[in-house]
Amino acid sequence: MEKLYAEFLLWVHRFHSGKRYEELLDEMFLSDLNNEFLLDLEECSTNLLDTTGRFMRYWSYEHHELDIPIFGKYLFSSLELAYNANAMSIEEFGRRCYLLWRDLPPSVDHTEPFLILCYADDCLSYGDEAQTRRFYEEAFAFYK
């Protein structure tokens, strides 16, 4: 479920199209047709706000523990791919990372390396792109 949630966040914040999320959701649902949560996600897959709410409820209120190493490794390796693709400016990458950070479950948003997503682009406001890049690269290396 951690990989699916990471794919959802990457899609919501436009690090990629929703195709990877939809394919993974379909694959998971077809392998576990009795999973009510996956069925709920299938039913609301075109409504991002509803899907966000369902994931937050899943992680926060239904007592499902997020496996942080699995989630973090998958999320940061995917972010690193987007970063290295140079498909967006560092400013845009930072803005999207910050918005993604705001959607993280409370169990991880104030822990490293996730917290880096909140502040790494602050250095850009005073022209220190090199420090911003060091922060991101440090985050990418955390789970390697």
C-alpha positions as CSV (number, residue, x, y, z in Angstrom):
1,M,0.0,0.0,0.0
2,E,3.0,2.3,0.6
3,K,4.1,2.2,-3.0
4,L,0.5,2.9,-4.1
5,Y,0.3,5.9,-1.8
6,A,3.7,7.2,-3.0
7,E,2.5,6.9,-6.6
8,F,-0.7,8.7,-5.8
9,L,1.3,11.6,-4.2
10,L,3.6,11.8,-7.2
11,W,0.7,11.9,-9.5
12,V,-1.3,14.5,-7.5
13,H,1.7,16.8,-7.5
14,R,2.5,16.3,-11.1
15,F,5.8,14.5,-10.9
16,H,4.3,12.1,-13.5
17,S,1.0,11.3,-15.1
18,G,-1.5,9.2,-13.2
19,K,-0.9,6.2,-15.4
20,R,1.6,4.5,-13.0
21,Y,-0.8,5.0,-10.1
22,E,-3.8,3.6,-12.0
23,E,-1.8,0.6,-13.3
24,L,-0.5,-0.2,-9.8
25,L,-4.0,0.2,-8.3
26,D,-5.5,-2.1,-10.9
27,E,-2.8,-4.7,-10.4
28,M,-3.2,-4.6,-6.6
29,F,-7.0,-4.8,-6.8
30,L,-7.0,-7.7,-9.3
31,S,-4.7,-9.7,-7.0
32,D,-7.0,-9.0,-3.9
33,L,-10.6,-8.5,-5.1
34,N,-11.9,-8.7,-1.5
35,N,-9.9,-5.7,-0.4
36,E,-12.5,-3.0,0.4
37,F,-10.0,-0.2,0.6
38,L,-8.7,-1.0,-2.9
39,L,-12.3,-1.2,-4.2
40,D,-12.9,2.3,-2.7
41,L,-9.8,3.7,-4.4
42,E,-10.9,2.1,-7.7
43,E,-14.3,3.8,-7.4
44,C,-13.0,7.2,-6.6
45,S,-9.8,7.1,-8.8
46,T,-10.9,10.1,-10.9
47,N,-11.6,12.3,-7.8
48,L,-8.3,13.4,-6.4
49,L,-9.8,15.1,-3.3
50,D,-11.8,12.1,-2.4
51,T,-8.9,9.8,-2.9
52,T,-6.6,12.0,-0.8
53,G,-9.2,11.8,2.0
54,R,-9.4,8.1,1.8
55,F,-5.7,7.7,2.0
56,M,-5.4,10.0,5.0
57,R,-8.2,8.2,6.7
58,Y,-6.5,4.9,6.0
59,W,-3.2,6.0,7.5
60,S,-4.5,8.2,10.3
61,Y,-7.8,6.8,11.5
62,E,-8.0,3.2,10.6
63,H,-4.9,2.3,12.5
64,H,-2.9,1.1,9.5
65,E,0.8,1.7,10.2
66,L,2.8,3.2,7.3
67,D,5.9,1.2,6.7
68,I,8.2,4.2,6.6
69,P,11.3,2.6,5.1
70,I,9.3,1.1,2.2
71,F,7.3,4.3,1.6
72,G,10.4,6.5,1.9
73,K,12.6,4.4,-0.4
74,Y,10.0,4.3,-3.1
75,L,9.0,8.0,-2.8
76,F,12.6,9.3,-2.8
77,S,13.8,7.1,-5.6
78,S,10.9,8.3,-7.7
79,L,11.6,11.9,-6.8
80,E,15.2,11.4,-7.7
81,L,14.2,10.2,-11.1
82,A,12.0,13.3,-11.6
83,Y,14.9,15.6,-10.3
84,N,17.4,14.0,-12.7
85,A,15.1,14.2,-15.7
86,N,15.4,18.0,-15.5
87,A,11.9,18.3,-16.9
88,M,11.2,21.3,-14.6
89,S,13.1,24.1,-13.0
90,I,14.6,23.6,-9.5
91,E,12.0,26.2,-8.3
92,E,9.1,24.2,-9.7
93,F,10.6,21.0,-8.3
94,G,10.8,22.6,-4.9
95,R,7.3,24.0,-5.1
96,R,5.9,20.6,-5.9
97,C,8.0,18.9,-3.2
98,Y,6.7,21.3,-0.6
99,L,3.1,20.7,-1.7
100,L,3.7,16.9,-1.5
101,W,5.2,17.3,2.0
102,R,1.9,19.0,3.1
103,D,0.0,15.8,2.1
104,L,2.2,13.4,4.0
105,P,0.7,11.5,6.9
106,P,1.5,13.1,10.3
107,S,3.6,10.1,11.2
108,V,6.3,11.1,8.8
109,D,6.0,14.8,7.8
110,H,8.3,16.0,10.6
111,T,11.0,13.3,10.3
112,E,14.0,13.2,8.0
113,P,14.3,12.9,5.1
114,F,10.7,13.9,4.6
115,L,11.1,17.2,6.3
116,I,13.7,18.2,3.7
117,L,10.8,18.5,1.2
118,C,9.4,21.3,3.3
119,Y,12.5,23.5,3.5
120,A,15.0,22.6,0.8
121,D,13.9,25.3,-1.6
122,D,14.0,28.0,1.0
123,C,17.6,28.6,0.0
124,L,16.5,29.7,-3.5
125,S,15.0,32.8,-2.0
126,Y,18.5,34.1,-1.3
127,G,20.1,32.6,-4.4
128,D,21.7,29.5,-3.0
129,E,20.7,26.9,-5.6
130,A,23.7,24.7,-4.7
131,Q,22.5,24.3,-1.1
132,T,19.0,23.5,-2.3
133,R,20.4,20.8,-4.5
134,R,22.5,19.4,-1.7
135,F,19.4,19.1,0.5
136,Y,17.6,17.2,-2.2
137,E,20.5,14.9,-2.9
138,E,20.9,14.2,0.8
139,A,17.2,13.2,0.9
140,F,17.6,11.0,-2.1
141,A,20.6,9.2,-0.6
142,F,18.8,8.5,2.8
143,Y,17.3,5.2,1.8
144,K,20.1,3.9,-0.5
